[in-house]
């Protein structure tokens, strides 16, 4: 599992064309630490990071909030056609994204959202995705009904039950949704490629693809591409360790409160 990661770091510290030496050298001699400042200064990396963070955070907040609310409605509330609607929602998971690609693009074009961040953020404020709704719904069903019934006796509304009982007890599942959602939006390539046209709207994934193709510098940039890749995955690694701690803490708190 660590072998590709180690090769990534090793190549990011090599000079031009040293990545193709055979037999490969795992320890660069000497290491080219200047690759990282070169990437950060010659590319508008700050702009790429800002665009990526804007899209990721805006979409992630909507995804977690609306997916948890929809999941609570499907798990606890009673309304006509609930199970049928939930089944239709699950059926959308079998629909390939390529089938809806053109109609959705035409829709956003008519709304004049092309070359804006709106197509990459607004749709996630309407449910967040069938998979996340299903995951949270299944977790909500494991929470004892007695807690909810006691809150109802005390006069709590469904929204109060959701925010003060269900959400705190569902921290592990919400953490998982947050991790998956962050990875989805941070690494998204197809969405920005389709909806963002100008260089000032590029995300890290698009900038990395441009570097890989050598479209701007006209020379081999394998070592610099690897340096950008290392920088790109560092937030994911940091979030993984922090989220892992939060996940364990959430499980312990759930056990105590239960």
C-alpha positions, 0 to 999 in steps of 0.5 A: 500500500505504501509503495506507490506513495513512497515512489511518489515522494521519491520522484517528486525529489528528482530532477528532469528525466531521472524518473525514467532511470533503470534500475530505478533509484528510490533515494534521490541523490541529491534530492531536488527540494527546489521542485516544490518552490518551483511548482508553487511559484511558476503555477497559480497554485494558490488560485487552484487551492482556493477554487478547490476549497471553495467548491469542496466546502460549499458542496460538502456542507450541503451534502452532509446537511441535506443528506442527514435530513433526508435520511432522518425523514426516511428513517423516522417520519411517516408520510404517504409513499415514503418507501416508494420514494426511497426505492426510487431514490436507491434506483438512481444509483444504478443509473450511470452518470454518463447517461445524464451528462448531456441533459444536465449540461444543457440544464446548467447552460440554460441557467447560465451556470457554465463557467461558474462554481454553481453546477459543482455546489448547488446540486449537493444542497438537494439531498446530497446523493442516494448513497449518503442518504442510504448510509445515514438512514441505515444508521438512524434505524439502529438508534433505539426508538425509546430515545425518540419517544421520550423526547416526544413525551417531553414535547420535542418537535421532529427538528429538535429530535433530529438536531439534539438526539439523532445527529449527536448519536450519529457522529460516526456515520456523519464522519464517514459521509464527511470523509467520502464527500471531501474525497469526492469533491477534492479529487473531482476531475470530470465536473470541473473539466466540463463546467469550468472553461477559463484558467482562473476557474481551474481546480487542482485536479485540472491544473495537474492534468494540464501539467501532465499534458505539458501544455504550458511549459512544453517540457517533461514535468514528471518530477513537478507533477509528482510534487504537485501530487504530494501537495494535493494529497497532504490535506487528505492524509491530514483529514484522514488522521483527524477524522479517524480520531473523531470517528473513534471518539464518536463511537465511544460517545455513542456507547456512553449515551446509549 
